[in-house]
Amino acid sequence: MKINKIPKSSAWWLLLGPAFVWAATAQGSGELIWWPYLVARYGKAFLFLLIPAAFIQIFVNKEISKYTVITGKGIWTGFVSLGKWYVIPLFFLCLINFLWLGGYASAGGSSIYEVTRFPNGVSQQIGSLFWSYILIGLFSLGLLFSKSIYNFIEVIMKTVTVITVSGLVVSAIIVSTGTSFWEFIDGLFNPRNLAIGVNWEGFDYAQLISGVVFAGMGGFLNLMYSYWMKDKGVGMAKYENKTSGLLIKETGTEREMEVFEDNIENRKNFKSWMRYLTIDSTLAVTINALTIVLTSYLAFVLLWPERNYPQGWSITVSQASFFESSFGAIGRIVFLLVAAAFLVDTWISVVDGVARQFADFSNNITKKVKSFKFWYSGWVIFLIVISLATLPLATPEFLLKTTGVISVFAFVFYIPALWYLNYIKLPNIYPKFVKSGKISEGMLVVSWIVYTSLAVWYLANIF
């Protein structure tokens, strides 16, 4: 391996893009869909799980991105280094998980159809599918022509996040009453409310698992954080090429992995990068948690009293009550349009992030016979086609729920690999200061125990 030095970190506030992309991608799943659904159907019964489920992902995110800071590579490079016996089964689980990512686009399509009611005289399903195909076509153009795909996604995600969170805050203030507010707070922080009033006979455990996992990104989605950090140029990734659109000519050559020495400058720069990772990951999860709390509160005030929860092809339509109650019919239309943007933005960021994961795996497992750009382009096309093919097969609710269940098992399988890479393997290759302390290590282990317990609980209740 060549020896290089760790680049100096820029000011942390100039590097905060991945936090917004992470939060906005997460907001297209748990925040707009699952938590409003759980609250609208079960009231306070599961609210106590919300904040812990959101913030536990800080520790997973930090370990994922730390691998990229140290090596400059994506996390699947690390997984491949552990051997084919481990990485090939993990990859196939990941592949199965993302065969259903068209669910994000179909949920967005249902919002657009609800606003336009075009085409006329068709069912909710047909109208949703019509707009889903159009949205996928339009947003796919960004993957074809962007000089920097990450920058394209970051700009979109920042804009939509600011607009949506601002609208949710205003709506929450307008509809809030003293009684509803304190009842909601009691649900958030009082464990005695947990599962009160829930009829477990015929209960859909997959919906609860999806809500808990998607209180953040969820499973394999979290791994995309590594690739956004890579294109942001954190740590040793500053020396790496950035991913461009499929029709943009590739520049530069892929670099081999480099190491750095144990000296004062490298220690200082590494510490600075780790401080940034903590800030960015915490900000991402905090924005995400704030959005979940706001949408859940609005569901508690507006939907729970009437037991008005979203289902099937209309999975985002009930939440339009949030904005309609505050801003009238215009507010409802604005919410549906923003929800559509959020969900389809989630689709495009997932297509990009998953294609990066798959390309990283393919590039390393084939010993770099072809370039990363070759594999990335192929996987983007595959994911677009598979999205179009799976849209009519099931409702967005079913598609996203399937992803949620697989995601909890993803955590179970890859968190031990993260621990081994960052606490055993890399400290034996790089200077010892790359190994985090006992608290970080302990919290990663706690995260694994939590997700493993959820997986066991789910299996115990469905069999």
C-alpha positions as CSV (number, residue, x, y, z in Angstrom):
1,M,0.0,0.0,0.0
2,K,1.1,3.5,-0.7
3,I,1.6,6.0,2.2
4,N,-0.3,9.3,2.1
5,K,-1.4,11.8,4.7
6,I,-4.9,12.4,6.0
7,P,-6.2,15.6,4.4
8,K,-7.1,18.5,6.6
9,S,-10.8,18.9,7.3
10,S,-12.7,21.9,6.2
11,A,-14.9,23.8,8.7
12,W,-17.6,21.3,9.7
13,W,-20.5,23.6,8.8
14,L,-19.3,23.6,5.2
15,L,-19.5,19.8,5.0
16,L,-23.0,19.2,6.4
17,G,-24.6,18.0,3.1
18,P,-24.8,14.3,3.9
19,A,-26.9,15.0,7.0
20,F,-29.6,16.6,4.9
21,V,-29.5,13.8,2.2
22,W,-29.7,11.2,5.0
23,A,-32.5,12.9,6.8
24,A,-34.5,13.7,3.6
25,T,-34.1,10.1,2.3
26,A,-35.3,8.8,5.7
27,Q,-38.2,11.2,5.7
28,G,-39.6,9.5,2.6
29,S,-40.3,6.4,4.6
30,G,-40.9,6.4,8.3
31,E,-41.8,10.0,8.7
32,L,-44.4,10.4,6.0
33,I,-45.7,6.9,6.1
34,W,-45.1,4.5,9.0
35,W,-45.2,6.7,12.1
36,P,-48.3,8.7,11.1
37,Y,-49.9,5.3,10.4
38,L,-49.0,3.8,13.7
39,V,-50.1,6.9,15.7
40,A,-53.3,7.3,13.6
41,R,-54.2,3.6,14.3
42,Y,-52.9,3.0,17.8
43,G,-52.6,6.4,19.4
44,K,-49.9,6.5,22.1
45,A,-49.4,2.8,22.2
46,F,-46.0,2.8,20.4
47,L,-44.9,6.4,20.8
48,F,-42.4,5.6,23.5
49,L,-40.3,3.7,20.9
50,L,-40.0,6.6,18.5
51,I,-37.1,8.7,19.9
52,P,-34.9,5.7,21.0
53,A,-35.5,4.1,17.6
54,A,-34.4,7.3,15.8
55,F,-31.3,8.1,17.9
56,I,-29.8,4.6,18.1
57,Q,-28.8,4.9,14.4
58,I,-26.3,7.6,15.2
59,F,-23.8,5.0,16.3
60,V,-24.3,2.8,13.2
61,N,-24.0,5.8,10.9
62,K,-20.8,6.9,12.6
63,E,-19.1,3.5,12.2
64,I,-20.2,3.3,8.5
65,S,-18.8,6.7,7.7
66,K,-15.6,6.1,9.8
67,Y,-14.6,3.3,7.5
68,T,-14.7,5.7,4.6
69,V,-12.7,8.4,6.4
70,I,-10.0,5.9,7.2
71,T,-9.8,4.1,3.8
72,G,-11.4,6.5,1.4
73,K,-13.5,3.6,0.1
74,G,-17.1,2.6,0.3
75,I,-18.2,0.2,3.0
76,W,-18.8,-2.7,0.6
77,T,-15.0,-2.7,-0.1
78,G,-14.6,-3.6,3.5
79,F,-17.3,-6.2,3.4
80,V,-15.7,-7.9,0.4
81,S,-12.4,-8.0,2.2
82,L,-14.0,-10.3,4.8
83,G,-14.4,-13.1,2.3
84,K,-16.9,-14.4,-0.2
85,W,-18.5,-16.7,2.3
86,Y,-19.8,-13.6,4.2
87,V,-20.3,-11.0,1.5
88,I,-22.1,-12.9,-1.2
89,P,-25.1,-14.0,1.0
90,L,-25.1,-10.4,2.4
91,F,-25.2,-9.0,-1.1
92,F,-28.1,-11.2,-2.2
93,L,-30.1,-10.2,0.9
94,C,-29.4,-6.6,-0.1
95,L,-30.4,-7.2,-3.7
96,I,-33.7,-8.8,-2.6
97,N,-34.3,-5.9,-0.2
98,F,-34.1,-3.3,-3.0
99,L,-36.1,-5.1,-5.6
100,W,-39.1,-3.3,-4.0
101,L,-37.7,0.3,-4.0
102,G,-40.4,1.2,-6.6
103,G,-42.7,1.5,-3.6
104,Y,-41.4,5.0,-2.9
105,A,-42.3,6.2,-6.4
106,S,-45.7,4.6,-6.3
107,A,-46.5,6.3,-3.0
108,G,-45.4,9.6,-4.6
109,G,-47.6,8.8,-7.6
110,S,-50.6,8.4,-5.4
111,S,-50.1,11.9,-4.0
112,I,-49.9,13.4,-7.5
113,Y,-53.0,11.6,-8.6
114,E,-55.0,12.7,-5.6
115,V,-54.2,16.4,-6.5
116,T,-54.8,16.2,-10.3
117,R,-57.4,13.4,-10.5
118,F,-55.9,12.8,-14.0
119,P,-56.3,10.6,-15.9
120,N,-60.1,10.9,-15.4
121,G,-62.3,7.9,-14.7
122,V,-59.6,5.5,-13.5
123,S,-59.0,3.8,-10.2
124,Q,-56.7,5.0,-7.5
125,Q,-54.3,2.2,-8.5
126,I,-54.2,3.1,-12.2
127,G,-53.9,6.8,-11.4
128,S,-51.0,6.2,-9.0
129,L,-49.2,4.0,-11.4
130,F,-49.6,6.5,-14.3
131,W,-47.9,9.3,-12.3
132,S,-45.3,6.9,-10.8
133,Y,-44.0,6.0,-14.3
134,I,-43.9,9.7,-15.2
135,L,-42.1,10.7,-12.0
136,I,-39.5,7.9,-12.5
137,G,-38.9,9.0,-16.0
138,L,-38.4,12.7,-15.1
139,F,-36.1,12.1,-12.1
140,S,-34.0,9.5,-14.0
141,L,-32.8,12.3,-16.2
142,G,-30.8,13.6,-13.2
143,L,-28.9,10.3,-13.1
144,L,-28.1,10.6,-16.8
145,F,-26.9,14.1,-17.1
146,S,-25.6,15.4,-13.7
147,K,-21.9,16.2,-13.7
148,S,-21.9,15.3,-9.9
149,I,-24.9,13.1,-9.0
150,Y,-24.3,13.7,-5.3
151,N,-24.4,17.5,-5.6
152,F,-27.6,17.1,-7.7
153,I,-29.3,15.0,-4.9
154,E,-28.0,17.2,-2.1
155,V,-29.5,20.4,-3.5
156,I,-32.9,18.7,-4.0
157,M,-32.8,17.2,-0.5
158,K,-31.9,20.4,1.3
159,T,-34.7,22.3,-0.5
160,V,-37.4,19.8,0.2
161,T,-36.3,19.3,3.8
162,V,-36.5,23.0,4.7
163,I,-39.9,23.5,3.0
164,T,-41.5,20.4,4.6
165,V,-40.1,20.8,8.1
166,S,-41.2,24.5,8.1
167,G,-44.7,23.6,6.9
168,L,-45.0,20.9,9.6
169,V,-43.9,23.2,12.4
170,V,-46.5,25.9,11.3
171,S,-49.2,23.2,11.1
172,A,-48.4,21.8,14.5
173,I,-48.6,25.2,16.1
174,I,-51.9,26.0,14.4
175,V,-53.7,22.7,15.4
176,S,-52.1,22.3,18.8
177,T,-54.1,22.4,22.0
178,G,-52.9,22.2,25.6
179,T,-54.6,18.8,26.2
180,S,-53.4,17.2,22.9
181,F,-49.8,18.5,23.4
182,W,-49.4,17.1,26.9
183,E,-51.1,13.8,26.0
184,F,-48.6,13.4,23.1
185,I,-45.7,14.2,25.4
186,D,-46.9,11.6,27.8
187,G,-46.9,9.1,25.0
188,L,-43.4,10.0,24.0
189,F,-41.7,9.7,27.4
190,N,-44.0,7.5,29.5
191,P,-43.2,3.8,29.0
192,R,-46.4,2.8,30.8
193,N,-48.3,3.7,27.7
194,L,-46.5,1.0,25.7
195,A,-48.9,-1.3,23.8
196,I,-51.9,-0.1,25.8
197,G,-55.1,-0.9,24.0
198,V,-53.4,-2.9,21.2
199,N,-55.3,-6.0,20.0
200,W,-52.5,-8.4,19.3
201,E,-54.8,-10.9,17.6
202,G,-54.2,-10.4,13.8
203,F,-51.7,-7.6,14.6
204,D,-49.4,-6.8,11.6
205,Y,-46.0,-7.0,13.2
206,A,-44.3,-6.0,9.9
207,Q,-45.8,-2.5,10.2
208,L,-44.4,-2.0,13.7
209,I,-41.0,-3.4,12.7
210,S,-41.0,-1.1,9.6
211,G,-41.8,1.9,11.8
212,V,-39.0,1.1,14.3
213,V,-36.4,0.5,11.6
214,F,-37.5,3.4,9.4
215,A,-37.4,5.8,12.3
216,G,-34.0,6.4,10.7
217,M,-32.8,5.1,7.3
218,G,-33.1,1.4,8.0
219,G,-30.8,-1.5,7.3
220,F,-29.1,-1.4,4.0
221,L,-30.2,2.1,3.5
222,N,-27.8,3.3,6.2
223,L,-24.9,2.0,4.1
224,M,-25.6,4.7,1.5
225,Y,-24.2,7.2,4.1
226,S,-20.7,5.8,3.3
227,Y,-21.0,6.7,-0.4
228,W,-22.4,10.2,0.2
229,M,-19.5,10.8,2.5
230,K,-17.1,9.4,-0.1
231,D,-18.4,11.9,-2.7
232,K,-18.3,14.7,-0.1
233,G,-14.5,13.9,0.1
234,V,-14.2,13.1,3.8
235,G,-10.9,12.0,5.1
236,M,-9.0,9.8,2.7
237,A,-11.9,10.0,0.3
238,K,-10.7,13.5,-0.6
239,Y,-8.3,11.8,-3.0
240,E,-11.0,9.7,-4.7
241,N,-13.0,10.4,-7.9
242,K,-16.6,11.6,-7.7
243,T,-19.5,9.7,-9.4
244,S,-20.9,11.5,-12.4
245,G,-24.0,10.9,-14.5
246,L,-24.3,7.9,-16.8
247,L,-23.8,10.1,-20.0
248,I,-21.0,12.2,-18.5
249,K,-17.5,11.0,-19.6
250,E,-15.5,9.6,-16.7
251,T,-12.3,11.4,-15.7
252,G,-9.4,10.1,-13.7
253,T,-8.5,6.6,-12.6
254,E,-9.4,4.6,-9.6
255,R,-6.9,4.8,-6.8
256,E,-5.6,1.9,-4.7
257,M,-6.2,2.0,-1.0
258,E,-3.6,4.1,0.9
259,V,-2.4,4.1,4.5
260,F,-1.1,6.9,6.7
261,E,1.5,7.2,9.4
262,D,1.2,7.8,13.1
263,N,2.2,11.4,13.5
264,I,0.9,14.5,15.1
265,E,-0.6,16.0,11.9
266,N,-2.5,12.9,11.0
267,R,-3.7,12.5,14.5
268,K,-5.0,16.0,14.5
269,N,-6.7,15.7,11.1
270,F,-8.3,12.4,12.0
271,K,-9.7,13.8,15.2
272,S,-11.1,16.7,13.3
273,W,-12.8,14.4,10.8
274,M,-14.3,12.2,13.6
275,R,-15.7,15.4,15.2
276,Y,-17.4,16.2,11.9
277,L,-18.8,12.7,11.6
278,T,-20.3,13.0,15.1
279,I,-21.9,16.4,14.2
280,D,-23.2,15.3,10.8
281,S,-24.6,12.0,12.0
282,T,-26.3,13.7,15.0
283,L,-27.7,16.5,12.9
284,A,-29.1,13.9,10.4
285,V,-30.8,11.9,13.1
286,T,-32.1,15.0,14.9
287,I,-33.7,16.5,11.7
288,N,-35.2,13.1,11.1
289,A,-36.5,12.7,14.6
290,L,-38.0,16.2,14.6
291,T,-39.9,15.4,11.4
292,I,-41.2,12.1,12.9
293,V,-42.3,13.8,16.1
294,L,-44.1,16.6,14.1
295,T,-45.9,14.2,11.7
296,S,-46.7,11.9,14.6
297,Y,-48.1,14.8,16.6
298,L,-50.3,15.9,13.7
299,A,-51.5,12.4,13.2
300,F,-52.3,12.2,16.9
301,V,-54.4,15.4,16.8
302,L,-56.0,15.1,13.4
303,L,-56.2,11.4,12.5
304,W,-56.2,9.3,15.7
305,P,-59.6,10.7,17.0
306,E,-61.2,9.5,13.8
307,R,-59.0,6.4,13.4
308,N,-58.2,7.7,9.9
309,Y,-55.1,5.8,8.9
310,P,-53.7,5.4,5.4
311,Q,-53.9,2.1,3.5
312,G,-53.1,0.5,0.2
313,W,-52.6,2.8,-2.8
314,S,-53.6,5.9,-0.8
315,I,-50.8,5.6,1.7
316,T,-50.0,9.3,1.8
317,V,-53.4,10.7,1.3
318,S,-54.7,10.7,4.9
319,Q,-51.7,12.8,6.0
320,A,-52.9,15.6,3.7
321,S,-55.2,16.4,6.6
322,F,-52.2,17.9,8.3
323,F,-52.0,20.8,6.0
324,E,-55.7,21.0,5.0
325,S,-56.7,21.7,8.6
326,S,-54.3,24.6,8.8
327,F,-54.3,26.1,5.3
328,G,-57.5,24.8,3.7
329,A,-57.7,23.1,0.3
330,I,-54.5,24.8,-0.9
331,G,-52.6,23.4,2.1
332,R,-53.8,19.9,1.2
333,I,-52.6,20.3,-2.4
334,V,-49.2,21.7,-1.2
335,F,-48.8,18.8,1.2
336,L,-49.5,16.2,-1.5
337,L,-47.1,17.8,-3.9
338,V,-44.4,18.0,-1.3
339,A,-45.0,14.5,-0.2
340,A,-44.7,13.3,-3.8
341,A,-41.4,15.2,-4.1
342,F,-40.2,13.7,-0.9
343,L,-41.1,10.2,-1.8
344,V,-39.7,10.4,-5.4
345,D,-36.6,12.2,-4.1
346,T,-36.2,9.2,-1.8
347,W,-36.5,6.9,-4.8
348,I,-33.8,8.7,-6.8
349,S,-31.4,8.9,-3.8
350,V,-32.0,5.2,-3.1
351,V,-31.4,4.3,-6.7
352,D,-28.2,6.3,-6.7
353,G,-27.1,5.0,-3.3
354,V,-27.9,1.4,-3.9
355,A,-26.2,1.5,-7.4
356,R,-23.1,2.7,-5.6
357,Q,-23.3,-0.1,-3.1
358,F,-23.8,-2.7,-5.8
359,A,-21.1,-1.2,-8.0
360,D,-18.6,-1.2,-5.1
361,F,-19.4,-4.9,-4.5
362,S,-19.2,-5.9,-8.2
363,N,-16.0,-3.9,-8.7
364,N,-14.3,-5.6,-5.8
365,I,-15.7,-9.1,-6.2
366,T,-14.5,-9.2,-9.8
367,K,-11.1,-7.8,-8.9
368,K,-11.8,-4.6,-10.8
369,V,-12.0,-6.2,-14.3
370,K,-14.2,-3.2,-15.2
371,S,-14.4,0.3,-13.8
372,F,-16.6,1.5,-11.0
373,K,-18.4,3.7,-13.4
374,F,-19.2,0.7,-15.7
375,W,-20.8,-1.2,-12.8
376,Y,-22.5,1.9,-11.4
377,S,-24.1,2.6,-14.8
378,G,-25.3,-1.0,-15.2
379,W,-26.8,-1.1,-11.7
380,V,-28.6,2.3,-12.2
381,I,-30.3,1.0,-15.3
382,F,-31.2,-2.3,-13.6
383,L,-32.7,-0.5,-10.6
384,I,-34.8,1.8,-12.8
385,V,-36.1,-1.1,-14.9
386,I,-36.9,-3.2,-11.8
387,S,-38.7,-0.2,-10.3
388,L,-40.9,0.1,-13.3
389,A,-41.5,-3.7,-13.4
390,T,-42.4,-4.1,-9.7
391,L,-44.7,-1.0,-9.5
392,P,-47.9,-2.8,-10.5
393,L,-47.2,-6.0,-8.5
394,A,-48.3,-4.7,-5.1
395,T,-49.4,-1.6,-3.2
396,P,-46.7,0.8,-2.0
397,E,-47.7,-0.2,1.6
398,F,-46.7,-3.9,0.9
399,L,-43.6,-3.0,-1.0
400,L,-42.2,-0.7,1.7
401,K,-43.3,-3.1,4.5
402,T,-41.3,-5.8,2.8
403,T,-38.2,-3.6,2.8
404,G,-38.8,-2.7,6.5
405,V,-38.8,-6.4,7.6
406,I,-35.6,-7.2,5.6
407,S,-33.9,-4.1,6.9
408,V,-34.0,-5.3,10.6
409,F,-32.2,-8.5,9.5
410,A,-29.7,-6.5,7.6
411,F,-28.6,-4.7,10.8
412,V,-28.2,-8.1,12.5
413,F,-25.9,-9.4,9.7
414,Y,-23.7,-6.4,9.0
415,I,-23.2,-4.6,12.3
416,P,-20.8,-7.4,13.5
417,A,-18.8,-6.9,10.3
418,L,-18.7,-3.1,11.0
419,W,-17.3,-3.9,14.5
420,Y,-14.7,-6.3,13.1
421,L,-13.5,-3.9,10.4
422,N,-13.3,-0.8,12.6
423,Y,-12.1,-2.3,15.9
424,I,-10.0,-5.3,14.7
425,K,-8.9,-5.2,11.1
426,L,-8.2,-1.5,10.4
427,P,-6.3,-0.8,13.7
428,N,-3.9,-3.6,12.6
429,I,-3.3,-1.9,9.2
430,Y,-3.5,1.8,10.2
431,P,-2.2,3.6,13.2
432,K,-3.9,2.6,16.5
433,F,-5.5,6.0,16.9
434,V,-8.2,5.0,14.3
435,K,-9.8,2.7,16.9
436,S,-12.6,4.5,18.8
437,G,-13.0,4.2,22.5
438,K,-15.0,1.7,24.6
439,I,-18.1,3.9,24.7
440,S,-18.5,4.0,20.9
441,E,-17.7,0.3,20.7
442,G,-20.3,-0.5,23.4
443,M,-23.0,1.6,21.8
444,L,-22.5,-0.3,18.5
445,V,-22.9,-3.6,20.4
446,V,-26.0,-2.3,22.1
447,S,-27.4,-1.3,18.6
448,W,-26.8,-4.9,17.4
449,I,-28.5,-6.4,20.5
450,V,-31.6,-4.1,20.0
451,Y,-32.0,-5.0,16.3
452,T,-31.3,-8.7,16.9
453,S,-33.9,-8.7,19.7
454,L,-36.4,-7.1,17.3
455,A,-35.7,-9.7,14.6
456,V,-36.1,-12.6,17.1
457,W,-39.4,-11.0,18.5
458,Y,-40.7,-10.7,14.9
459,L,-39.9,-14.3,14.0
460,A,-41.4,-15.6,17.3
461,N,-44.7,-13.8,16.6
462,I,-45.2,-14.8,13.0
463,F,-44.3,-18.5,13.3
